[in-house]
């Protein structure tokens, strides 16, 4: 476990002004993974284009719904096929929170999951090892979910903790209650400093909300008028240009400030599989369900491993490495309920 962390937490090269404009050109087919910080104000338009491209209202024109669903069919419609693929293997569940277990809301502090969803996830965790992998800070997502039997990976996987009450699925090799992985601890003072500066810098932009997620900072622009996105991007850049060890990525109407380390939701997935004793197993079947661009890191890992599968939650066609799709949290709940019922029938419960 220690070796895994050491191999994956080395700093990558600092981002300087050496990238060309071609490196940051946004197209309809592919928006930016990392938004360049230090190339000057001329790139603000590219930022705004990328912000628009990640907005569901602009995604409709990217791909035709029918052809997209052919490539990424409904996980509910293909439920029996998914069960067939997992036959004889241990299913391990990975779930994003916002937009997956709870609806996307204007105020991120009110992204509550329903009681029915909580009951469903509790039953799921009794059937399979289950982890929540979120961009939120771990404590915050735990306060939303309030289930002690889960693994929690907050800050896009940079803050991982095992179940409070232990897990019946864990290997004898370690106590899950002592499991803790925080590969970006050295960045905490820097993240806190940037958070305070961004709060101050954006306070006059109506609708902007800056959230401290411990190992990353989220700048929400869901409630910002689109005409003000360029101003907001300028404000964020004016802070970020002084921090070459931080990078800027984005999700659904949110800009994410994160340390430049080789760690993301995909690495968190691999770390948790190793911690559970499934690192080199061929009889494990990870199922990852998420709705955001940051979940693509996990989807890609599953494709590279040729193991398990990813399910994207989206009502609109998106470029994705996921194999299947679900439209909204209600469909996620139905899918999870069917998994639980299938497992209980097999177990004779």
For each residue, the residues with C-beta under 8 A, 3 or more apart:
1: 4 5 174 271 274 275
2: 5 6
3: 6 7
4: 1 7 8 270 271 274 279
5: 1 2 8 9 181 183 271
6: 2 3 9
7: 3 4 10
8: 4 5 183 262 263 267 271
9: 5 6 183 184 261 262 263
10: 7 261 262
11: 14 245 260 261
12: 260 261 262
13:
14: 11 244 245 260
15: 19 34 36 37 38 244 247 260
16: 38 244
17: 38 39 40
18:
19: 15 23 24 36 39
20: 23
21: 24 25 39 42 43
22: 25
23: 19 20 36
24: 19 21 32 35 36 39 43 46
25: 21 22 46
26: 30 31 32 46 49 50 53
27: 30 31
28: 53 61 62
29: 62 319
30: 26 27 319
31: 26 27 49 50 53 54 293
32: 24 26 35 36 46 47 50 250
33: 249 293
34: 15 247 248 249
35: 24 32 43 46 47 50 248 249 250 255
36: 15 19 23 24 32 39 43 46
37: 15 237 240 241 244 247 248
38: 15 16 17 241 244
39: 17 19 21 24 36 42 43
40: 17 43
41: 44 234 237
42: 21 39 45
43: 21 24 35 36 39 40 46 47
44: 41 47 48 230 233 234 237
45: 42 48 49 230
46: 24 25 26 32 35 36 43 49 50
47: 32 35 43 44 50 51 233 237
48: 44 45 51 52 229 230 233
49: 26 31 45 46 52 53
50: 26 31 32 35 46 47 53 54 250
51: 47 48 54 55 221 229 233 250 253 255
52: 48 49 55 58 226 229
53: 26 28 31 49 50 58 59 62
54: 31 50 51 58 59 250 251 252 253 293
55: 51 52 58 59 252 253
56: 59 60 252 314 315 316
57: 60
58: 52 53 54 55 61 62
59: 53 54 55 56 62 316 317 318
60: 56 57 316 317
61: 28 58
62: 28 29 53 58 59 316 317 318 319
63: 67 68 317 318 319
64: 67 68 317
65: 68 69 316 317
66: 69 70
67: 63 64 70 71
68: 63 64 65 71 72 317 318
69: 65 66 72 73 74 325
70: 66 67 73
71: 67 68
72: 68 69 312 320 322 323 324 325
73: 69 70 77 78 324 325
74: 69 77 78 324 325 326 327 331
75: 78 79 82 311 324 325 326 331 335
76: 79 326 331 334 335 338
77: 73 74
78: 73 74 75 81 82 324
79: 75 76 82 83 335 338
80: 83 84
81: 78 84 85
82: 75 78 79 85 86 287 309 324
83: 79 80 86 87 342
84: 80 81 87
85: 81 82 285 309
86: 82 83 89 91 285 287
87: 83 84
88: 283
89: 86 283 284 285
90: 128 129 278 281 283 284 285
91: 86 128 285 286 287 339
92: 128 129 130 131 272 273 276 278 284 285 286 287 308
93: 124 125 128 129 130 131 286 287 289 339
94: 130 131 133 269 272 286 287 288 289 290 298
95: 100 101 121 130 131 132 133 288 289 290 332
96: 99 100 101 132 133 134 289 290 291 292 295 313
97: 100 101 102 111 113 132 134 136 141 144 145
98: 101 102 104 108 111 134 135 136 252 291 292
99: 96 102 103 104 252 290 291 292 313 329
100: 95 96 97 289 290 291 313 329 332
101: 95 96 97 98 113 117 121 132 145 329 332
102: 97 98 99 105 111 112 113 114 117 144 329
103: 99 111 328 329
104: 98 99 111 222 252 291
105: 102 108 110 111
106: 222 223
107: 110 111 209 223
108: 98 105 111 209 211 218 220
109:
110: 105 107
111: 97 98 102 103 104 105 107 108 144
112: 102 144
113: 97 101 102 117 118 121 144 145
114: 102 117 118
115: 118 119
116: 119 120 333
117: 101 102 113 114 120 121 329 333
118: 113 114 115 121 122 145 146 147
119: 115 116 122 123
120: 116 117 123 124 333 336 337 340
121: 95 101 113 117 118 124 125 130 145 147 150 336
122: 118 119 125 126 147 149
123: 119 120 126 127 337 340
124: 93 120 121 127 128 130 336 339 340
125: 93 121 122 128 129 130 147 149 150
126: 122 123 149
127: 123 124 339 340 343 344 347
128: 90 91 92 93 124 125 169 339 343
129: 90 92 93 125 151 167 169 170 276
130: 92 93 94 95 121 124 125 149 150 151
131: 92 93 94 95 150 151 152 153 272
132: 95 96 97 101 141 145 150 151 152 153
133: 94 95 96 153 157 265 268 269 288 290 295 298
134: 96 97 98 141 152 153 154 156
135: 98 154 155 156 213 216 218 251 254 256 292 294
136: 97 98 140 141 144 154 155 213
137: 140 141 154 155 159 212 213 214 215
138: 141 142 152 153 154 155 159 160 161 214
139: 142 143 154 214
140: 136 137 143 144 154 213
141: 97 132 134 136 137 138 144 145 152 154
142: 138 139 145 146 152 154
143: 139 140 146
144: 97 102 111 112 113 136 140 141
145: 97 101 113 118 121 132 141 142 150 152
146: 118 142 143
147: 118 121 122 125 150
148: 163 164 165
149: 122 125 126 130 163 164 165 167
150: 121 125 130 131 132 145 147 163
151: 129 130 131 132 160 161 162 163 167 176 179 272
152: 131 132 134 138 141 142 145 160 161
153: 131 132 133 134 138 157 159 160 265 268 272
154: 134 135 136 137 138 139 140 141 142 157 158 159 160 213 214 215
155: 135 136 137 138 158 159 184 213 214 215 216
156: 134 135 215 216 256 258 263 264 265 268 294
157: 133 153 154 160 263 264 265 266 267 268 269 271
158: 154 155 182 183 184 215 216 258 259 261 263 268
159: 137 138 153 154 155 181 182 214 215
160: 138 151 152 153 154 157 179 180 181 182 268 271 272
161: 138 151 152 179 180 181
162: 151 166 167 170 175 176 177 178 179 180 275
163: 148 149 150 151 166 167 176 177
164: 148 149 177
165: 148 149 177
166: 162 163 170 175 176 177
167: 129 149 151 162 163 170 176
168:
169: 128 129 276
170: 129 162 166 167 174 175 176 276 277
171: 174 276 277
172:
173: 277
174: 1 170 171 178 179 275
175: 162 166 170 178 179
176: 151 162 163 166 167 170 179 275
177: 162 163 164 165 166
178: 162 174 175
179: 151 160 161 162 174 175 176 275
180: 160 161 162
181: 5 159 160 161 271
182: 158 159 160 185 215
183: 5 8 9 158 261 263
184: 9 155 158 187 188 215 259 261 263
185: 182 188
186:
187: 184 190 191 215 245 246 259 261
188: 184 185 191 192 214 215
189: 192 193
190: 187 193 194 243 245 246 259
191: 187 188 194 195 212 214 215 216 217 246 257 259
192: 188 189 195 196 212
193: 189 190 196 197
194: 190 191 197 198 217 239 240 243 246 257
195: 191 192 198 199 210 212 217
196: 192 193 199 200
197: 193 194 200 201 239
198: 194 195 201 202 210 217 219 235 236 239 257
199: 195 196 202 203 210
200: 196 197 203
201: 197 198 235 236 238 239
202: 198 199 205 208 210 219 232 235 236
203: 199 200 208
204:
205: 202 208 224 228 231 232 235
206: 223 224 225 228
207: 221 222 223 224 225 228
208: 202 203 205 219 220 221 223 224 232
209: 107 108 219 220 223
210: 195 198 199 202 217 218 219 220
211: 108 217 218 219 220
212: 137 191 192 195 217
213: 135 136 137 140 154 155 216 217 218
214: 137 138 139 154 155 159 188 191
215: 137 154 155 156 158 159 182 184 187 188 191 258 259
216: 135 155 156 158 191 213 256 257 258 259
217: 191 194 195 198 210 211 212 213 256 257
218: 108 135 210 211 213 254 255 256 257
219: 198 202 208 209 210 211 232 236 254 255 256 257
220: 108 208 209 210 211 223 253 254
221: 51 207 208 224 229 232 253 254 255
222: 104 106 207 252 253 254
223: 106 107 206 207 208 209 220
224: 205 206 207 208 221 228 229 232
225: 206 207 228 229
226: 52 229
227:
228: 205 206 207 224 225 231 232
229: 48 51 52 221 224 225 226 232 233
230: 44 45 48 233 234
231: 205 228 234 235
232: 202 205 208 219 221 224 228 229 235 236
233: 44 47 48 51 229 230 236 237 255
234: 41 44 230 231 237 238
235: 198 201 202 205 231 232 238 239
236: 198 201 202 219 232 233 239 240 248 255 257
237: 37 41 44 47 233 234 240 241
238: 201 234 235 241
239: 194 197 198 201 235 236 242 243
240: 37 194 236 237 243 246 248 257
241: 37 38 237 238
242: 239
243: 190 194 239 240 246
244: 14 15 16 37 38 260
245: 11 14 187 190 259 260
246: 187 190 191 194 240 243 257 258 259 260
247: 15 34 37 257 258 259 260
248: 34 35 37 236 240 255 256 257 258
249: 33 34 35 255 256 258 293 294
250: 32 35 50 51 54 254 255 256 293
251: 54 135 254 256 292 293 294
252: 54 55 56 98 99 104 222 291 292 293
253: 51 54 55 220 221 222
254: 135 218 219 220 221 222 250 251
255: 35 51 218 219 221 233 236 248 249 250
256: 135 156 216 217 218 219 248 249 250 251 294
257: 191 194 198 216 217 218 219 236 240 246 247 248
258: 156 158 215 216 246 247 248 249
259: 158 184 187 190 191 215 216 245 246 247 263
260: 11 12 14 15 244 245 246 247
261: 9 10 11 12 158 183 184 187
262: 8 9 10 12 267
263: 8 9 156 157 158 183 184 259 267 268
264: 156 157 267 268 294 297 298
265: 133 153 156 157 268 269 290 294 295 297 298
266: 157 269 270 297 298 300 301
267: 8 157 262 263 264 270 271 297 301
268: 133 153 156 157 158 160 263 264 265 271 272 298
269: 94 133 157 265 266 272 273 286 288 298 301 302
270: 4 266 267 273 274 279 301
271: 1 4 5 8 157 160 181 267 268 274 275
272: 92 94 131 151 153 160 268 269 275 276
273: 92 269 270 276 278 279 284 286
274: 1 4 270 271 277 278 279
275: 1 162 174 176 179 271 272
276: 92 129 169 170 171 272 273
277: 170 171 173 274 281
278: 90 92 273 274 281 284
279: 4 270 273 274
280:
281: 90 277 278 284
282: 307
283: 88 89 90
284: 89 90 92 273 278 281 307 308
285: 85 86 89 90 91 92 307 308
286: 91 92 93 94 269 273 302 307 308 309
287: 82 86 91 92 93 94 308 309 311
288: 94 95 133 269 295 298 299 302 308 309 310 311
289: 93 94 95 96 100 310 311 313 326 332 335
290: 94 95 96 99 100 133 265 294 295 298 299 310 311 312 313
291: 96 98 99 100 104 252 295 312 313 314
292: 96 98 99 135 251 252 295
293: 31 33 54 249 250 251 252 296
294: 135 156 249 251 256 264 265 290 297
295: 96 133 265 288 290 291 292 298 299 310 312 322
296: 293 299 300 320 321 322
297: 264 265 266 267 294 300 301
298: 94 133 264 265 266 268 269 288 290 295 301 302 310
299: 288 290 295 296 302 303 310 312 320 321 322
300: 266 296 297 303 304 321
301: 266 267 269 270 297 298 304 305
302: 269 286 288 298 299 305 307 308 309 310 321
303: 299 300 306 310 321
304: 300 301
305: 301 302 308
306: 303
307: 282 284 285 286 302
308: 92 284 285 286 287 288 302 305
309: 82 85 286 287 288 302 322 323 324
310: 288 289 290 295 298 299 302 303 320 321 322 323 324
311: 75 287 288 289 290 322 323 324 325 326 335
312: 72 290 291 295 299 318 320 322 324 325 326
313: 96 99 100 289 290 291 325 326 327 328 329 331 332
314: 56 291 317 318 320 325 327
315: 56 327 328
316: 56 59 60 62 65
317: 59 60 62 63 64 65 68 314
318: 59 62 63 68 312 314
319: 29 30 62 63
320: 72 296 299 310 312 314
321: 296 299 300 302 303 310
322: 72 295 296 299 309 310 311 312 325
323: 72 309 310 311
324: 72 73 74 75 78 82 309 310 311 312
325: 69 72 73 74 75 311 312 313 314 322
326: 74 75 76 289 311 312 313 331 332 335
327: 74 313 314 315 331
328: 103 313 315 331 332
329: 99 100 101 102 103 117 313 332 333
330: 333 334
331: 74 75 76 313 326 327 328 334 335
332: 95 100 101 289 313 326 328 329 335 336
333: 116 117 120 329 330 336 337
334: 76 330 331 337 338
335: 75 76 79 289 311 326 331 332 338 339
336: 120 121 124 332 333 339 340
337: 120 123 333 334 340 341
338: 76 79 334 335 341 342
339: 91 93 124 127 128 335 336 342 343
340: 120 123 124 127 336 337 343 344
341: 337 338 344 345
342: 83 338 339 345 346
343: 127 128 339 340 346 347 349
344: 127 340 341 347 349
345: 341 342 348 349
346: 342 343
347: 127 343 344
348: 345
349: 343 344 345
